Amino acid sequence: MQLERIAVTTRDHYAGAQEPAEFLWRGRYYRVVAVEDRWYEGFVASHRVPMRYYRVRVDTGEQFLVRYHELFDSWSLVVGPQEESAP
């Protein structure tokens, strides 16, 4: 899995970063129109870093997989084959 760092605007509600609403990737903004799937990794095992994954559809009709890394409070876009990343 390859990742590229992105800037994300989130729909913040009651606590911290929530689901993505918009992101900037390679100089272009993408507005999220739907979160089609989400899953979590590392929340049960104390030796793993908690991460959140979101499969999103954007206003261009494209689908992307984005990841939120809780330890570093950072967002990344999964680039390349996404089949390896799905739960």
C-alpha positions in Angstrom: 0.0 0.0 0.0 1.4 3.4 -1.0 0.2 6.6 0.7 0.3 10.3 -0.2 -0.3 12.9 2.4 -3.4 15.1 1.9 -5.0 18.0 3.6 -8.5 17.2 4.8 -11.5 19.3 6.0 -13.6 17.1 8.3 -17.2 17.1 9.6 -16.2 17.6 13.2 -18.9 16.9 15.7 -18.4 16.1 19.3 -14.8 14.9 19.3 -11.7 15.2 17.2 -11.4 14.5 13.5 -14.5 12.8 12.1 -15.3 11.8 8.5 -13.8 13.7 5.6 -15.8 16.4 3.9 -13.2 17.7 1.4 -9.5 17.1 0.6 -6.7 18.6 -1.3 -4.6 16.3 -3.4 -1.9 17.3 -5.9 -3.2 20.9 -6.0 -6.8 20.0 -6.5 -9.8 20.1 -4.1 -12.2 17.1 -4.0 -15.6 17.5 -2.3 -16.8 14.3 -0.6 -20.4 13.6 -1.5 -20.6 10.1 0.2 -18.7 8.0 2.6 -19.4 4.6 1.1 -17.5 2.5 3.7 -15.4 2.9 6.8 -13.4 0.6 9.0 -11.0 0.9 11.9 -7.7 -0.7 12.6 -5.6 -1.0 15.8 -8.2 0.1 18.4 -8.3 -3.2 20.2 -4.6 -4.1 20.3 -2.6 -1.8 22.6 0.6 -2.3 20.6 -1.0 -1.0 17.3 -1.6 2.6 16.3 -5.3 3.4 15.8 -6.2 4.3 12.2 -9.5 5.0 10.4 -10.1 4.2 6.8 -12.8 5.8 4.6 -13.9 4.8 1.1 -15.3 8.0 -0.3 -17.0 9.1 -3.5 -16.2 12.7 -4.6 -18.1 15.3 -6.7 -16.3 14.1 -9.9 -17.7 10.6 -9.4 -14.4 9.1 -8.5 -13.8 6.9 -5.5 -10.9 7.2 -3.1 -9.6 5.5 -0.1 -8.4 7.9 2.7 -6.7 7.0 6.0 -6.5 9.0 9.2 -3.5 8.2 11.4 -4.5 9.0 15.0 -1.0 9.1 16.5 0.3 11.8 14.0 -3.1 13.4 13.5 -2.6 13.1 9.7 -4.5 12.1 6.6 -3.2 10.2 3.6 -4.7 9.0 0.4 -4.1 5.4 -0.6 -2.7 5.3 -4.1 -2.2 2.1 -6.2 -4.1 -1.1 -5.9 -6.9 -0.6 -3.3 -7.9 -4.3 -3.2 -5.1 -5.0 -0.7 -6.4 -2.3 1.7 -10.0 -3.4 2.0 -11.1 -5.3 5.1 
